[in-house]
């Protein structure tokens, strides 16, 4: 589990570095949509059950990028809750999904 989280974290750091480099080379031009901003907007719109915002957020980036961003958000949320609760991430994830403890 921690290996997968570590891999996801490394991918997100690489994506952020690439994005920062692209922004630095853009010379102040229009900025492309950030996949993490799109993922945050998408998830919060889903929580609010706001179809217009869901559609808008989903249209910002490719479906693959949105999926990656939502996955990153989920991983980071589970890690944060696990630290806050002083519980293993697996237990927190199962509890959030309403699954029985193993």
LINBEL-V111492 format. One record per residue. N is the residue number from 1. RES is the residue in one letter. OMEGA is omega in degrees with one decimal (NA if undefined). Layout:
n = (N | N)
res = (RES | RES)
omega = (OMEGA | OMEGA)
This chain:
n = (1 | 2 | 3 | 4 | 5 | 6 | 7 | 8 | 9 | 10 | 11 | 12 | 13 | 14 | 15 | 16 | 17 | 18 | 19 | 20 | 21 | 22 | 23 | 24 | 25 | 26 | 27 | 28 | 29 | 30 | 31 | 32 | 33 | 34 | 35 | 36 | 37 | 38 | 39 | 40 | 41 | 42 | 43 | 44 | 45 | 46 | 47 | 48 | 49 | 50 | 51 | 52 | 53 | 54 | 55 | 56 | 57 | 58 | 59 | 60 | 61 | 62 | 63 | 64 | 65 | 66 | 67 | 68 | 69 | 70 | 71 | 72 | 73 | 74 | 75 | 76 | 77 | 78 | 79 | 80 | 81 | 82 | 83 | 84 | 85 | 86 | 87 | 88 | 89 | 90 | 91 | 92 | 93 | 94 | 95 | 96 | 97 | 98 | 99 | 100 | 101 | 102)
res = (X | X | X | X | X | X | X | X | X | X | X | X | X | X | X | X | X | X | X | X | X | X | X | X | X | X | X | X | X | X | X | X | X | X | X | X | X | X | X | X | X | X | X | X | X | X | X | X | X | X | X | X | X | X | X | X | X | X | X | X | X | X | X | X | X | X | X | X | X | X | X | X | X | X | X | X | X | X | X | X | X | X | X | X | X | X | X | X | X | X | X | X | X | X | X | X | X | X | X | X | X | X)
omega = (-178.5 | 176.4 | 178.6 | 178.3 | 178.8 | 177.3 | 179.5 | 178.8 | 178.5 | 178.1 | -178.8 | 176.5 | 178.1 | 179.1 | 179.0 | 178.5 | 179.3 | -179.4 | 179.3 | 178.1 | 179.7 | 178.7 | 178.9 | -179.9 | -175.2 | 178.4 | 176.7 | 178.7 | -179.0 | -175.3 | 175.9 | -179.0 | 177.9 | -177.3 | 179.0 | 174.2 | 178.9 | 179.9 | 179.1 | 178.5 | -179.2 | -177.7 | 180.0 | 176.6 | 177.0 | 178.6 | 179.6 | -177.8 | -178.7 | -173.8 | 179.1 | 178.0 | 176.9 | -179.6 | -179.8 | -179.4 | -179.6 | -180.0 | -177.5 | -175.3 | 178.6 | 177.6 | 179.5 | 179.4 | 178.5 | 178.4 | 177.7 | -178.9 | 178.0 | 177.2 | 178.0 | 179.1 | 179.3 | 179.6 | -178.1 | 179.0 | 179.4 | 178.5 | -179.4 | 178.7 | 179.4 | 177.6 | -179.4 | -177.5 | -176.0 | 178.8 | 175.9 | 179.3 | -179.5 | 179.8 | 179.8 | -179.9 | 179.9 | 179.8 | 179.6 | -179.8 | 178.9 | 179.6 | 179.0 | 177.4 | 177.1 | NA)
